[in-house]
Amino acid sequence: MQLRSPLLALIVFLPVGAGAQDISVPEPMRQRVAQQAAALRPRLVEVRRDIHRHPELGFREIRTAKLVADRLRALKFDEVREQVGVTGVVGVLRGGRPGKVVGVRADMDALPIPELIEVPYKSTVANVKHACGHDGHVSIGLGVAEVLAGMRAEIPGTVVFLFQPAEEGDPDGGKSGAERMLEAGVFAGPAPTAIFGLHVMPTLQVGTIGVNVGAAMASSNRFTLTIVGKKTHAAYPHTGIDPVVIAAQVVSALQTIPSRMNNAAEPIVLSIGTINGGNRFNIIADQVVLTGTVRTLSQDGPERVRALIERVTRGITEASGATFTLDFPAGNPVTFNDPTLASASVPVLAEVMGGRDRLTSPPPQMGAEDFALYQQKIPGLFFFLGVGNTEKKITAMIHTEYFDMDEDALPLGVRALTSVTLDYLFRK
C-alpha cells in the first residue's frame, strides 16, 4: 500500500458524528462481547502474569507458543499450526456462516532488558523482560479467541489468528517475525482480506484508545556507515588519513539532513547509535564504523534519506582523501492504517470505550512496527490501547526497566479487538 503524500501522515482527522447506527454487528451480540470480555478479566491477568514471569526473546518463544497452541486447541479451533516463521502460531476459527476472512495479530517476544520493579509477577529470567507489553498482547489475543470461539455459529466468515514471534527483531540480526511468517505463507489460506492489531501504550490512560487514520508509526531502517582512512602513528598524522576526525565531521553533517534538507512538516529522525574505531591511543585507526537508524513517515522517505546520507558522506570523505561504504538494508515500512477500515472502526471503538471523547488521534509515533509488513499486503488497522494510570503510578515508558501496565486495560483490549474484528466480518 503506497502512501502517496507524506503530509497525509500528519494531517489526520477522526470521523465525527458516527454513532451506534454505523456499527454492523447486532446489538445483542455486542452486549455479549462486552459481558464476556469483562468476565475474562481474572484469566487475562493470570495469563499475562504467567507470560511476564517467563519472558522469551525473539524466535525463542517456545514456552509462550506452546501455551498459545494448547489454549487454541482447547477452544476447538479448526486449525492450529505451530512453528510458523520459526516459533509463530497460527489459529483458524471458521464461523458458522460464510463470509470474509480477517486476521488478528498478537506478538509474543520480550526484550533483553532487566526488570527493576518489584511485583509478584516479576521476570524470573535474568536480563529479560516483557518491557514492550507483548505479554499483554498475547493475553488479549487469547481472550479474543475465547470470545469468538464461544459465538462461532453466528460468525459470518473466518478469523485467522497470528501469534507472531520476534516483532522486536531477530536477536541474531536476521529477519523479523512478520517477515518470517509471511515467507511461511501465513496469508496463503485461508487468506485474510484485512488485519487488526493493537499495542499497549503507557502514555495513554487506561480507558482510552489512540487511533490514527493514515500513518500511525514510522518506517524504520538501520544502517552501517564505514569510513575508511589510512593507519599511521598518531605522532605523524600527516602520513595517514584520520577516519576518527572524518567520522566526527560526518556525524555532525548528517544532522543537517533532517534539519536543513528536509521539509519540517514531514518529520525525519536520523540517529547515530554507535561509533567504533581504533584500538590504541597512539595509533590513528584505519577505519571507523558508525551504526544508526532512520525513521520517516512517508513510503519514499527511507530511499530519499539513504541518498542524502551517501551525498553528505561522499562530500566529506572525498575532501579528506578517505572512502566509505554504506549498508542500508530494507526495514519496516510506515504503519499505515487503511482510511476506510479505520473510519469504519472509529464508532465501534467509541462504543467500546464509552464515548467518542475516550478516543484520541495521537501524532504518528516515530517508533516502528513490523505489523506494517502485513499492511503492505492487505488493508490493516493498528491502534493503541491505554495502559497508563497516573494514580497507580503506572507511567514508565515501554522499553524501560520499569515498564508495567494497568491490567484493567486487558478486558477493554479484548472487547475492542473482538468488536472491530466482528464489525469487519458483518459489514457488507
PEPE-V464050 format. One record per backbone hydrogen bond with DSSP energy under -1.0 kcal/mol. NH is the residue of the N-H (numbers start at 1). CO is the residue of the C=O. If there is no record, write none. Layout:
BEGIN
{{NH & CO} {NH & CO}}
END
This chain:
BEGIN
{{8 & 5} {9 & 6} {10 & 7} {11 & 7} {12 & 10} {22 & 19} {23 & 20} {30 & 26} {31 & 27} {32 & 28} {33 & 29} {34 & 30} {35 & 31} {36 & 32} {37 & 33} {38 & 34} {39 & 35} {40 & 36} {41 & 38} {44 & 40} {45 & 41} {46 & 42} {47 & 43} {48 & 44} {49 & 45} {50 & 46} {51 & 47} {52 & 48} {53 & 49} {60 & 57} {62 & 60} {65 & 61} {66 & 62} {67 & 63} {68 & 64} {69 & 65} {70 & 66} {71 & 67} {72 & 68} {73 & 69} {74 & 70} {75 & 71} {76 & 73} {77 & 72} {78 & 92} {79 & 92} {81 & 90} {84 & 88} {87 & 85} {88 & 84} {89 & 163} {90 & 81} {91 & 161} {92 & 79} {93 & 159} {95 & 157} {96 & 152} {97 & 155} {102 & 158} {103 & 194} {104 & 160} {105 & 196} {106 & 162} {108 & 164} {110 & 56} {111 & 129} {113 & 111} {116 & 401} {122 & 119} {124 & 53} {128 & 125} {129 & 111} {131 & 129} {137 & 133} {138 & 134} {139 & 135} {140 & 136} {141 & 137} {142 & 138} {143 & 139} {144 & 140} {145 & 141} {146 & 142} {147 & 143} {148 & 144} {149 & 145} {150 & 146} {151 & 148} {154 & 151} {155 & 152} {157 & 97} {157 & 155} {158 & 100} {159 & 93} {160 & 102} {161 & 91} {162 & 104} {163 & 89} {164 & 106} {173 & 170} {177 & 166} {180 & 176} {181 & 177} {182 & 178} {183 & 179} {184 & 180} {185 & 182} {186 & 181} {188 & 185} {193 & 101} {195 & 379} {196 & 103} {197 & 381} {199 & 383} {201 & 385} {204 & 201} {206 & 388} {208 & 205} {209 & 358} {210 & 384} {211 & 360} {216 & 335} {217 & 335} {218 & 365} {218 & 367} {219 & 296} {220 & 332} {221 & 294} {223 & 292} {224 & 327} {225 & 290} {226 & 325} {227 & 288} {228 & 323} {229 & 286} {230 & 241} {232 & 284} {234 & 282} {236 & 233} {239 & 236} {240 & 237} {241 & 230} {246 & 242} {247 & 243} {248 & 244} {249 & 245} {250 & 246} {251 & 247} {252 & 248} {253 & 249} {254 & 250} {256 & 253} {257 & 254} {259 & 255} {260 & 256} {261 & 256} {266 & 263} {269 & 295} {271 & 293} {273 & 291} {274 & 291} {276 & 289} {283 & 280} {284 & 232} {288 & 227} {289 & 276} {290 & 225} {291 & 274} {292 & 223} {293 & 271} {294 & 221} {295 & 269} {301 & 298} {304 & 300} {305 & 301} {306 & 302} {307 & 303} {308 & 304} {309 & 305} {310 & 306} {311 & 307} {312 & 308} {313 & 309} {314 & 310} {315 & 311} {316 & 312} {317 & 313} {318 & 314} {319 & 315} {320 & 316} {322 & 317} {323 & 228} {325 & 226} {327 & 224} {332 & 220} {335 & 217} {336 & 334} {337 & 214} {338 & 380} {342 & 338} {343 & 339} {344 & 340} {345 & 341} {346 & 342} {349 & 345} {350 & 346} {351 & 347} {352 & 348} {353 & 349} {355 & 350} {358 & 355} {359 & 356} {360 & 209} {365 & 216} {372 & 369} {373 & 370} {375 & 371} {376 & 372} {377 & 374} {378 & 374} {381 & 195} {383 & 197} {384 & 210} {385 & 199} {386 & 208} {387 & 201} {388 & 204} {389 & 394} {394 & 389} {395 & 393} {399 & 131} {403 & 400} {406 & 387} {409 & 406} {410 & 407} {413 & 409} {414 & 410} {415 & 411} {416 & 412} {417 & 413} {418 & 414} {419 & 415} {420 & 416} {421 & 417} {422 & 418} {423 & 419} {424 & 420} {425 & 421} {426 & 422} {427 & 423}}
END
